[in-house]
Amino acid sequence: MVQAAHKAARHLVRDFGEVEHLQVSVKGPGDFVSAADRRAEQILRQELARVRPGFAFLLEESGAVGADDADHRWIVDPLDGTTNFLHAVPHFAISIGLERHGELVAGVVYDPIKDELFCAEKGAGAYLNDRRLRVSRRGDLGHCLIGTGIPVLDWPGHGKGFARQLDRVSREVAGIRRLGTASLDLAYVAAGRFDGFWEYGLKAWDMAAGIVLVREAGGLIGRLEGDHDLLAEGTLVAANPAIYPRLGELLAVNL
């Protein structure tokens, strides 16, 4: 997983270097970035399939690939933070999750610009460039920094109570951040940079790897909908154990 991420990242970094120049063109960088996204996905698929040919895939661009009854499935986002990439904002990631018999067991989130590799395996802990990660220990929400996603355009958060959630949380925390890359938001919870995170309407490839990271770093993660299908559409909430219950209470408005 790490080798595949590094190989795809080399191409993304090179393509990112061209985006700033394309910003001023008449056509704009949209088509170029779409091609970069597809190219990165192709590399990841080829590299992962080469070493584990029997594994299925769930890919952002290509969808489901492989046998429906496969015991293992890669869940891949080749470019999480596409809007950041499109605007030459250096905050995006490659995300690879591994599911075994329906359970998430490993995850890699790689930020190629900062050269930060977050990885985790069930029962083996979470790491950032070989340094063991633990979620923060802050228990006072007034000292906490929380990540989220803000609905834009036709994003499904509209009409789902986000404004009320934002109002309630912002009244009790030190700060709220919207960085635009959910896989890194979850990695930041695992690393203790964020104390908590919530977002509505994420896709499986946005969060599969991050879920493993948060769990292995000692954090809690769940859904406001009350079930355990974390990869389904809904509101994902992650936080350190000290603030998780209170954050969930604040977010539990009529969605």
Secondary structure as the mmCIF struct_conf table of DSSP 4:
data_model
#
loop_
_struct_conf.conf_type_id
_struct_conf.id
_struct_conf.beg_label_comp_id
_struct_conf.beg_label_asym_id
_struct_conf.beg_label_seq_id
_struct_conf.end_label_comp_id
_struct_conf.end_label_asym_id
_struct_conf.end_label_seq_id
HELX_RH_AL_P HELX_RH_AL_P1 VAL A 2 LEU A 22
TURN_TY1_P TURN_TY1_P1 GLN A 23 VAL A 24
BEND BEND1 SER A 25 LYS A 27
BEND BEND2 PRO A 29 PRO A 29
HELX_RH_AL_P HELX_RH_AL_P2 GLY A 30 VAL A 51
TURN_TY1_P TURN_TY1_P2 PRO A 53 GLY A 54
STRN STRN1 ALA A 56 LEU A 59
TURN_TY1_P TURN_TY1_P3 GLU A 60 SER A 62
STRN STRN2 GLY A 63 VAL A 65
BEND BEND3 GLY A 66 GLY A 66
TURN_TY1_P TURN_TY1_P4 ASP A 68 ASP A 69
BEND BEND4 ASP A 71 ASP A 71
STRN STRN3 HIS A 72 ASP A 80
HELX_RH_AL_P HELX_RH_AL_P3 THR A 82 LEU A 86
TURN_TY1_P TURN_TY1_P5 HIS A 87 ALA A 88
BEND BEND5 PRO A 90 PRO A 90
STRN STRN4 ALA A 93 ARG A 100
TURN_TY1_P TURN_TY1_P6 HIS A 101 GLY A 102
STRN STRN5 GLU A 103 ASP A 111
TURN_TY1_P TURN_TY1_P7 PRO A 112 ASP A 115
STRN STRN6 GLU A 116 GLU A 121
TURN_TY1_P TURN_TY1_P8 LYS A 122 ALA A 124
STRN STRN7 GLY A 125 LEU A 128
TURN_TY1_P TURN_TY1_P9 ASN A 129 ASP A 130
STRN STRN8 ARG A 131 ARG A 132
HELX_RH_3T_P HELX_RH_3T_P1 LEU A 141 HIS A 143
STRN STRN9 LEU A 145 THR A 148
TURN_TY1_P TURN_TY1_P10 LEU A 153 ASP A 154
TURN_TY1_P TURN_TY1_P11 PRO A 156 GLY A 161
HELX_RH_AL_P HELX_RH_AL_P4 PHE A 162 SER A 170
TURN_TY1_P TURN_TY1_P12 ARG A 171 GLU A 172
BEND BEND6 VAL A 173 ALA A 174
STRN STRN10 GLY A 175 ARG A 177
BEND BEND7 GLY A 180 GLY A 180
HELX_RH_AL_P HELX_RH_AL_P5 ALA A 182 ALA A 190
TURN_TY1_P TURN_TY1_P13 ALA A 191 GLY A 192
BEND BEND8 ARG A 193 ASP A 195
STRN STRN11 GLY A 196 TYR A 200
BEND BEND9 GLY A 201 GLY A 201
HELX_RH_AL_P HELX_RH_AL_P6 ALA A 204 GLU A 216
TURN_TY1_P TURN_TY1_P14 ALA A 217 GLY A 218
STRN STRN12 LEU A 220 ARG A 223
TURN_TY1_P TURN_TY1_P15 LEU A 224 GLU A 225
BEND BEND10 GLY A 226 HIS A 228
TURN_TY1_P TURN_TY1_P16 LEU A 230 LEU A 231
BEND BEND11 ALA A 232 GLY A 234
STRN STRN13 THR A 235 ALA A 239
TURN_TY1_P TURN_TY1_P17 PRO A 241 ILE A 243
HELX_RH_AL_P HELX_RH_AL_P7 TYR A 244 LEU A 251
BEND BEND12 VAL A 253 VAL A 253
#
